[in-house]
């Protein structure tokens, strides 16, 4: 995998994730203690076509359903992290870029979820169950869209080749109790790499380290498969070795600061030579970067630091690019300037910068900024109209639907907002945000049962099942629903409770050294009772 990160912020190569996620994520990804699962249907297996025979043991070590449950469990942990980027515009771009590459894979219909973490480390990482995280530092550091795509293609290859499951099968004899103890310690450590290192030593899990990291064979395989994805998806394949080489040069400078588990998985000369040779054997294909790539990078640069000094630095950065004509894309530079002025509440300057951008290009992100400026000016009706017009021109821009629903709520038009939010919630693709917005509109319209039902789903998506059950209990006892809705809530409470009991049983199994029969708690009936 790719990555960087050290206490000084200097770019170094790391295997799998930046230092804040590396050990913690890889332990949880390999744990056979899936936690709670409240998401969509299990992620389908990705080894249907043209993939190596993994052998009977590795094929059965982790089922597709188990992979999905583990991935969802850890994804909810990341969603609660302050660094998780909950921005529909930015998420839509990375999801679209990733799915273009998935479409060129052996399983083009695979449901892989791409998400962003606000972290300056140059990194992306794959998790069990079809989740791929992308650090904002990667998008900012990539000089072309093909470079960013090359990293995502590498991570997709780790999933399609089932490297995590294969690594798990190879180390299946490791004590599950030791893995569980290590995971708990690392989760507690959160972003402190020194605490994480102490947790590893404290759990006496040094022997696990070789099983947590991908082998060099896996890395080379991911390079080869990722290279093919990049080529089939129409990107410039020379971007992969170019990015490799730039990262390696940075590593030579800062390698002394890298932890042991980083230095033991270097970006080798052999890997770079392999992809360089492959690229030389392919006919050169020039590919122009998309406008979305430049707009996303500009927004990330403008919003990287919301403090007063950070906003001023961003404004100066874009002003210097415009003055010196050093932009990669002029329209995106004006847009980045508009975002920086908007963040600094200089709305007049933001309007002027946005107008300059819209004279040069057209994109739904520019339309969304225009609507936000209308909201800032108190013109809520104008903002709704702006969003509706933008959706008419770009019906597939999902983030515009979220923005329109938010504008409708701000205008007090909650029935219209609920109509749109119900459609968004039905897809099950948008996480807790859609349920929080639903709850807000249900509260405004006096629908108590629906309000607390939506809040219950919101907490379930966040991985807080106890809070979810409490909200569902309040909902079922409200007086404004019907028997059908109450039955749905009762069934949901049972589902949540069964998931809690399953997690308790798994934890008990881990604490008892793999024997669930010793000291297992007696089943407890789901807390669905009469209302007073």
Phi, psi and omega in degrees: 000180181251168170159169174202169175142130172207171185304334181270356180081005180284143182288126173224157180279134177227150184271108171101301185215166173293166189301333183287340182243346198303293184293314183303312183292319183291326177295310182296323180297332181265347183293139172266043176231083194288344183075210185261149180229119179233026186260197181286188183301155184303147178296130183290150179297146184249024183244031185284328187230138167055027180249155183294152175286118186273354181087159185298318184296311183291331181289332184253356183298317179228119176285164177301323179294318180294319177302315182296319182294318179295315180298317179296321180299313181286328178299322177295325175299315180293324181298331179279349180289135179302338181281349180295129183270109180257064181236109184302327180295310182292318180296322180299322181293310183294328177293318180294317179297315180296317183288337173295321177288320178300324179298340178264002184272181179290345178228076185296344179266006182297139179266093177253133180257123178257138180217164184247143171240133178281096183208130183287347179296138179281103191194154167212155184210144179257146178233159176305149171088003177093041177237134177228120178264144180232124176285142177299331178300329179294313182294324179289322184283331182295128181277339177222162178294328179294327177295314177298319180295328181295324178290317179296322179297320178299317181290322176300322180297324176300324180283313183295331178269002176053045183294323181293315180296322179293321176295323178296316181298323181293332182245031187295337183282352178299143181300123178295325179297319179295319178297318180297316179297320180294318181297317180299316180296319182289324176297322178293327183292334182052245188267002185270105184293330179292319177295320179298318179297320177295325179295321179299313180293319182296327180274001180052048186248027180302324182292344180280336189306318182295338180271342181280325183273148174292145177287164178295329177297318178298318181297316179294321178296319178295324175298313183294311181294318178298321177300315179297320178298316181301316181293313183294330181277358174089018179267168178281110185290339178293346180293330182294305178296328179297317180291319176306310185294322179294321178293321180296321178299319178294324181295321181300328182284320190248009187299332182296340179270354185283139176297165182302317183290348172276313183294336182282354180228063185285162171279099193283158175299323181298318180297314181296317180298322182297310181289329177296316178296321179296318181294323180292337179273002181249138178298131184297134179231108179285134181228124179282136178295146178288154175299324180301320179302313181291322179294317180297315179298321179295318180294319178297318179294321183290328187252012184297326181223110183277359177290165183302312180295320180296319179295317179297319178299318179295317178300317179294322180301310181289324178298319179294319179298319180290320181292321183266358181055046181252020182286155170275329177210119187296316181299318179294327179292318175298320179296316177300321176297319178297318179297319180294318178293321179298316179297327178274006178063025172263079190289329178296315178294324178296318179298319180294318180294319179294320179301321178295320179294318183287339174289337183262334186205165176232131180198147180300333177293326176290320177297319180296323177295321177299320179292321178296325177292326175296317178299316180299329179275359180085006180267076184291322178296321178295324179295317179299317180296320179298315180294319180296318178297319180296319178294325177298324179278333184225070185297339181273356181281094186296326182295336176291329178293318175298314182296321178295317178301319179295319179293322177297320177297316180297330179274001180077015181262066189290323177302319178293320178297318180295325178299317180287319181293325177297321178295319179293318182293330184296332182284335181069022186253357193246011172067201188290335185306314185296324180286324176297320179291321176301313182301322180297316181285324176297320178297318181293333180262006175076020179265088189293314182300312181294325179300310183284333173296317178295320177296324176299315178294326178299312180291326177297318178295330179278356181081030177241076188295327180296315177295325178297316179296319179301316179292322178295324177295318177298319181297315185293338180265000176289156186262359189256008179257180178247176183297322181298314180294321179296323178295321177298318180294317178301316180295323180292322177299317179297319178299314180296319182292319178298323178293321177297315180296322179297320179294318179299318180296320180292321177295321179295321179298317180295318182289336180264016177072029175097000179253100183289345184282338183274116175072019181291135180291147178291144179302141179243135182294145179301140184283062176248105185234189179283153176267142181284000000 
